Amino acid sequence: MLVSMAVFSLLITITFSLLIQIMNQSKDTIARTRAIQQAQLGIAQIDRQVRSGNVILDPAAEGVATSGVGPFFSMRIYTQVDGEQRCAQWRVIDEDGDTFGNLEFRTWAPGYPGVLDVDDWSIVAHNLVEMDVAPTSEADIDPDDPTTWPPFWVDIESTGGTQAQLVRVTLRLKDPQEREGADPTSVTTVITGRNTVFGYPASSCSTAPPP
């Protein structure tokens, strides 16, 4: 009987261990799905504006003064979604320093600062994870190594040396409900814009409101 009880206890322990593991995996899967949905929503909005973009400014030229973040963490577009010409700006920023950031978005009138029509920043996606090493120049980005890809990056070779037309957007997210040891979810895509510079100065939207 003692042997039977020992075997039964062992089986119960193994069963509960498997159940806990399955529950944790399910929890991670559900949380990861939420993170992917947030990323896809943000990328869909960016894609819509880029496809209607007249001028896409190179994310490498962004900086704290114009966006509140470093190069490659913000992107500006002179777009005409729904027939309305606006300057649109996206950024990935960690405002409270907790290693989790937000994907944020704002627009303003192309006539700024003569026309003071500026929208406030709005959050599109939460829980973006910081890169291990943020690039400061294109030399820090390896096209063959996704871990070096920043949120916004233009592959100059693919665009034939013209202004930014093919923009790679990479978002890394981790839902707070995931286990601490779970890996972040990475969503990346290349967005193609019209980039019809003809008739639109390349300096369009070059003046940005304070971040």
N, C-alpha and C positions, 0 to 999 in steps of 0.2 A: 504493500500500500504506500509506503514511503517513497519507493521508486516511482510509482505511478503519479503520486502527488508532485514529485520533483519534475517529472517529464511534463505534466500538465502545466505547472508553473512556468517552465521554460517556454512551452508553446504559447501560453498567454502573454508572456513578456515579448516574444518575437512578434506575435500578432499586433499587440499594442504599438510596438516600435514601427511596424510597417504602416499601421493606420496613421500614426503621427506624421510619418514621412510623406504619406500620400496627401494628408491634409495640408502640410506645409507646401508641397508642390502645387496643389490646387490653389492655395492662397497666392503663391507667387505668380501662377499663370493668370489668375484673374487680375491681379495688380499690374502685371506686365501688359495685359490687354488694354487696361485703362490708359497706361502710359503711351502705348502705340496709338490709341485713338486720339489722344491729345496732340501727339506729334503730327499725325496725318491731317488733323484739322488745321494746324498752323501751316503746314506745307501746302495744303490746298489753297489757303488764302494767299500765301506768298505767290504761288504759281499763277493764280488768277491775275494778280497785279503785274507780275513780270511779263506775262503773255500780252498784256495791254500796255507795256512800258515803252515809252518813247526814248528815254535815256536811262541806262542803268549805271550807277556810279560804282566804281571798283571798291569792294569791301576792304581791300588792302590799304586804302587811303583814309579809312575811318579812324577816329581817335576819341579820346575822352572829351575833348572840347566840343565835339559835334554830336556825340552819342552817349557819353558817359561810360563807354567801354573801349577796349583796345581794338587794334586792327583785326579784321576778320570776324568780329563779334557783332557787327552791325552792317546793314545794307540799306542804301537809299535808291528809290526808283522815282522817276518822273513818269507817272502813269495816267491813263484816262479810262479807268474802269467805269462802266455805265455812262460813258460820255463826259465824265467830269474830270478835268485836269487837276491833279493833286500831286504833291510831293509826299511819298510814303516812305516811312523808315521803320525797319525792324531791328531788334537787338535782343541778344541773350545776356542777361545781367543777373548777378547775385547781389541784391541790395543789402541784405542783412548779414552777409558773410557766413552763412551756415552750410556752405558748399552746395546748396541747392538753389538754382536760379529760375528765372521766368523767361518765357518768350513774350516780348512786348512789342506793341505796334502803335504808331501815331501817324497823322497826316497834317499837312499845312498847305496854304495857298502858294502856288508857284511865285507869286509876287512878293513874298516875304523878303525883307522886313517892311516893305512899303505897305503891304496888306497884312495886318495882324490877325490872321485867321489860322489859329493853331489848335489842334485837338490835343487833349491830354493823352499820356501813355495809357494803354489798356493792355491787360494781361490776356494772352491767348492760350498759353500752356504753362503749367507749373512743373516743379520737380525736375528741372534740367540739371544734369550733373556736369561739374566742371571737368575740363580736360586735365590730364596729368601734367602736361607741359603745353601752355598756350603759345602758339607761334607768334612771332613779332615781325616776320618777313616771309616772303614766298619761299625763301631758301629753307625754312623750317618745315615745309610741307612736302611730304613724299607722296606722289600720286599713287604709289603702289602700297602704301601703308595707311589703312583707314584710321588707325589710332592717332595719326597726325593731322587729320582733316578737321578744320575749325568749323563753326556753324555756317559761315558764308565764305565761299572761296571761288575765284574765277580761274579756270584753266586757260591761260593765255594761248597756249599752243593750239587748243581746240577752237578758239575763236578766230584764229588767223591773224592775231595782232590787232583786231579792232577793239572797240570799247566792249566792256563786259556784256556778253550775250549769253554764254552758258554759265550758269551759276550753280555750283554744287552746294546743296543745303544739307547739313548733317546735324541732327538733334539727338542727344543722349539723355535718356530719362530713366528715373528710378522711382517708382511709387513708394511712398512711406510705408505701405502695408507689406512690401516685400521684406524678406529676411535680410539682415544686415550683410550677410555674406553673398547675397544674390548679385549677379552681374547686372549693370545697367542695360537698358534696351536702347539699341542704336538704330535710328531710321535715317536713311540718306537717299537723296535723289538729285538728278541734274535737271534744272529748270531752264527751258529755252525761251528767251524773249524776242520780240520783234526787233528791238533795238533800232528803230527807225530814226536815226540821228538827223536825217535830212530834214531841214526846216526847223529843227529843234537844237538850240545851242548846247554844246557838250557841257557847258557850265550850269545847265538847268538844275535847280535844287541844290546847287553847291553851297548856298547859304542856309544853314540849318538853325532853328531856334535853340536856345540853351537846353541841354538835356534835362 
